[in-house]
């Protein structure tokens, strides 16, 4: 997850919070040195870490048109090769912008992972930006999702939320029970049980984004302009891209479902994944990403308030 909102290079330095016990420390000095060694044509451009609700990467604005992403944790490393290979292939088929990879970097200066320079997508994420007409935005995102599903190229397997729910059953139940006193545990378990009982995806795997939450939806003047963070993208069950529904107001949620033509089984699986994501995110990032946790709590409340299909 790499959600971020736009900013200007003259803004104050962004405080750095460690999100994971075993993450790699990344600062402007390291990024500047890596650029000087490997991509010297950009080494003298203004560089500033950006504010981010993301969890996987350190993100730096480079000049006015570029962004540097460096995995801060081992599980994020495969994202770099995936974006380098697949985003240029997907971009021509999509109605909004995606980050355009400009160059890949290699480990160096003590930093152990590959890293990436991409085009900066101007705008704000949907958590930080101003959205006047949420139903219109929901329909725009749905059009993006439909276009992505129709891409006919092959592709890698998507992240686990584009697969079956059953492998996550035990861990999800434990996560729900750990939040007893903070949510309606019985209701959460009922939603999860309904998701497990729903018919699995019966069609061929389709292209999905895999982490379609507001932090990865870029808006400008209220309009959808881009989708970022393709770390979980690939082929799989489209239910994972329905999870966005519970980040939307009720009318926009209905508009999103209608535009996607989602059946009851897919809606139920999506609800299950929304619960799984929130109950794991909330305790892990409670002290480090308060804004993201607040959004996850609102999303979870919306899921639990909905009628079961």
C-alpha positions in Angstrom: 0.0 0.0 0.0 1.6 3.3 -1.1 -1.2 5.9 -0.7 0.1 9.4 -0.7 -1.1 12.9 -1.3 0.5 15.5 -3.4 2.7 18.3 -2.0 5.2 20.9 -3.0 8.9 20.7 -2.6 9.0 23.7 -0.4 6.9 22.0 2.3 8.4 21.2 5.7 10.4 18.0 6.1 8.1 15.0 6.7 8.6 13.2 10.1 9.8 9.6 9.6 8.0 6.9 11.6 9.2 3.3 11.6 6.3 1.1 10.7 7.9 -2.3 10.9 10.5 -3.7 13.4 12.7 -5.0 10.6 12.3 -2.2 8.0 15.3 -0.6 6.2 16.1 3.0 7.2 15.9 5.3 4.2 16.6 9.0 4.3 17.2 11.8 1.7 21.0 11.4 2.0 20.8 7.7 1.0 18.5 8.4 -1.9 20.7 11.3 -3.1 23.7 9.0 -3.0 21.9 6.2 -4.9 20.9 8.7 -7.6 24.4 10.1 -7.9 25.8 6.6 -8.3 23.3 5.1 -10.6 21.1 7.8 -12.2 23.3 10.9 -12.2 21.2 12.8 -14.7 18.6 13.3 -11.9 21.0 13.6 -8.9 20.8 17.4 -8.6 17.0 17.7 -8.8 15.2 18.8 -5.6 14.4 15.8 -3.4 12.0 15.6 -0.5 10.3 12.7 1.3 6.5 12.9 0.8 3.7 12.4 3.4 2.2 9.0 2.9 -0.4 6.6 4.3 1.5 3.8 2.7 3.1 0.9 4.5 5.5 -0.7 2.1 7.7 1.9 0.5 9.6 5.1 1.3 8.4 7.7 -1.2 10.4 10.8 -2.3 9.4 13.5 -4.7 12.2 14.1 -7.2 12.0 17.4 -9.1 8.5 18.3 -10.2 7.8 15.3 -12.4 9.3 12.2 -10.8 9.0 10.1 -7.7 11.4 7.6 -6.1 10.0 4.5 -4.4 12.2 2.4 -2.2 10.9 -0.8 -0.4 11.2 -0.3 3.3 10.4 -4.0 4.0 11.4 -7.3 2.3 7.9 -8.3 1.3 7.6 -5.1 -0.9 10.7 -6.0 -3.0 8.8 -7.9 -5.8 6.7 -4.8 -6.4 9.6 -3.1 -8.2 10.0 -5.7 -11.0 6.3 -6.1 -11.4 5.7 -2.4 -12.0 8.7 -2.1 -14.4 7.4 -5.0 -16.5 3.6 -4.6 -16.4 2.6 -0.9 -15.9 3.9 0.1 -19.4 1.8 -2.8 -20.9 -1.4 -1.9 -18.9 -1.3 1.8 -19.3 -2.5 2.0 -22.9 -5.7 0.1 -22.0 -6.7 2.2 -19.0 -8.8 5.4 -18.8 -6.7 7.1 -16.2 -3.0 7.5 -15.5 -0.8 5.0 -13.7 2.8 5.6 -12.6 5.1 5.4 -15.6 8.3 3.7 -14.7 11.3 5.7 -15.8 14.2 3.7 -14.5 15.0 1.0 -12.0 17.8 1.2 -9.4 19.9 -1.5 -7.8 21.0 -2.2 -4.3 23.8 0.1 -3.1 25.3 2.2 -0.4 24.1 -0.4 2.2 20.6 -0.3 0.9 19.7 -4.0 0.0 16.8 -3.7 -2.4 16.0 -2.7 -6.0 14.1 0.7 -6.3 12.2 2.6 -8.8 11.9 6.1 -10.4 8.5 6.8 -11.9 6.5 9.7 -13.2 4.8 11.7 -10.5 1.0 11.7 -10.8 -0.3 15.2 -9.7 -3.3 15.4 -7.4 -4.3 14.1 -4.0 -5.4 10.7 -2.8 -9.1 10.4 -2.1 -8.5 10.5 1.7 -6.8 13.9 1.5 -8.4 15.4 -1.6 -11.7 17.2 -2.0 -14.5 15.1 -3.5 -17.8 16.8 -4.0 -19.6 14.1 -6.0 -18.7 10.7 -4.6 -21.1 8.9 -6.8 -19.5 10.3 -9.9 -16.1 9.3 -8.5 -17.4 5.8 -7.8 -18.5 5.5 -11.4 -15.2 6.7 -12.7 -13.3 4.1 -10.5 -15.7 1.4 -11.7 -15.0 2.3 -15.3 -11.3 1.9 -14.5 -11.9 -1.5 -12.9 -13.9 -2.7 -15.9 -11.3 -1.6 -18.3 -8.6 -3.3 -16.3 -10.6 -6.6 -16.2 -10.9 -6.4 -19.9 -7.1 -6.3 -20.5 -6.4 -9.5 -22.5 -2.7 -9.9 -21.8 -1.4 -12.6 -19.6 0.0 -11.6 -16.2 1.3 -12.6 -12.9 -0.8 -14.1 -10.2 -2.4 -11.3 -8.1 -2.0 -10.8 -4.4 -3.7 -13.2 -2.0 -6.9 -11.1 -1.7 -7.6 -12.1 -5.3 -7.7 -15.7 -4.3 -9.7 -17.9 -2.0 -10.6 -16.8 1.5 -10.3 -20.2 3.1 -6.5 -20.0 3.6 -7.0 -16.9 5.7 -9.8 -18.3 7.8 -8.0 -19.1 11.1 -5.9 -15.9 11.1 -8.9 -13.7 10.4 -10.9 -15.2 13.2 -8.1 -14.6 15.6 -7.8 -11.0 14.4 -11.5 -10.4 14.8 -11.5 -11.9 18.4 -8.5 -9.7 19.3 -10.6 -6.6 18.7 -13.4 -7.7 21.1 -14.6 -4.6 22.8 -13.7 -2.4 19.8 -16.2 -3.9 17.3 -19.2 -6.2 17.2 -17.3 -9.5 17.1 -20.4 -11.6 16.4 -21.4 -9.4 13.5 -17.8 -9.5 12.1 -17.7 -13.3 12.3 -21.1 -13.5 10.6 -19.8 -11.4 7.7 -16.7 -13.5 7.4 -18.7 -16.7 7.5 -21.0 -15.4 4.7 -17.9 -14.6 2.6 -16.5 -18.1 3.1 -19.9 -19.7 2.2 -20.3 -17.6 -1.0 -19.7 -19.2 -4.3 -16.1 -18.8 -5.5 -15.4 -16.8 -8.7 -16.5 -19.0 -11.5 -14.9 -17.1 -14.4 -11.4 -17.0 -15.7 -8.9 -14.9 -13.7 -9.0 -11.3 -14.6 -6.7 -8.4 -14.1 -7.2 -6.7 -10.7 -5.5 -3.9 -8.9 -5.6 -5.8 -5.6 -5.3 -2.9 -3.2 -8.0 -0.5 -4.4 -8.4 1.7 -1.3 -8.8 5.5 -1.2 -5.1 6.1 -0.5 -4.3 4.7 -3.9 -7.0 6.6 -5.8 -5.7 10.0 -7.1 -8.1 12.8 -7.6 -7.7 16.4 -9.0 -10.5 18.9 -8.7 -12.8 16.0 -7.6 -12.1 13.9 -10.7 -10.3 10.6 -10.9 -6.9 11.2 -12.5 -4.8 8.2 -11.5 -4.4 4.9 -9.7 -1.2 4.2 -7.8 0.4 1.2 -5.9 0.2 -1.8 -8.1 2.0 -4.1 -5.7 -0.8 -6.6 -5.5 -2.0 -6.4 -9.1 -2.3 -9.4 -11.4 -4.8 -12.1 -12.4 -7.4 -13.3 -9.9 -10.9 -12.9 -8.5 -12.3 -9.4 -9.1 -13.9 -9.3 -5.6 -10.8 -7.7 -4.2 -11.4 -4.6 -6.2 -14.9 -4.3 -4.9 -13.5 -3.6 -1.4 -13.5 0.1 -2.2 -17.3 0.1 -1.9 -17.2 0.4 1.9 -14.9 3.5 1.8 -17.7 5.3 -0.1 -20.8 7.0 1.2 -23.9 4.7 0.9 -25.3 6.3 -2.3 -21.8 6.1 -4.0 -21.4 2.5 -2.7 -24.6 1.6 -4.5 -23.5 3.4 -7.7 -20.1 1.6 -7.6 -21.9 -1.8 -7.3 -24.3 -1.0 -10.0 -21.6 0.2 -12.4 -19.6 -3.0 -11.8 -22.6 -5.3 -12.0 -21.5 -7.2 -8.9 -23.5 -10.3 -8.0 -24.3 -11.3 -4.5 -21.5 -13.9 -4.2 -18.8 -11.4 -5.3 -20.2 -8.8 -3.0 -20.1 -11.2 -0.1 -16.5 -12.2 -0.9 -15.5 -8.5 -1.1 -17.1 -7.9 2.3 -15.1 -10.7 3.8 -11.8 -9.3 2.4 -12.8 -5.8 3.7 -13.2 -7.3 7.2 -9.9 -9.2 6.9 -8.0 -6.2 5.8 -9.3 -3.9 8.4 -9.0 -6.2 11.4 -5.4 -6.8 10.6 -4.5 -3.2 9.7 -6.1 -1.6 12.8 -4.0 -3.1 15.6 -0.7 -3.3 13.5 -0.7 0.4 12.7 -2.6 1.8 15.6 0.4 3.8 16.9 2.0 4.7 13.6 -0.6 5.5 10.9 -3.5 7.0 12.9 -5.2 8.5 9.8 -5.1 5.2 8.0 -6.4 3.4 11.1 -9.3 5.8 11.4 -10.2 5.2 7.7 -10.0 1.5 8.3 -12.3 1.8 11.3 -14.8 3.7 9.2 -14.6 1.1 6.5 -15.1 -1.7 8.9 -18.1 0.1 10.5 -19.7 0.5 7.1 -19.2 -3.2 6.3 -20.7 -4.4 9.5 -23.7 -2.0 9.1 -24.6 -3.3 5.7 -27.3 -5.9 5.4 -25.9 -9.4 4.4 -26.9 -10.2 0.9 
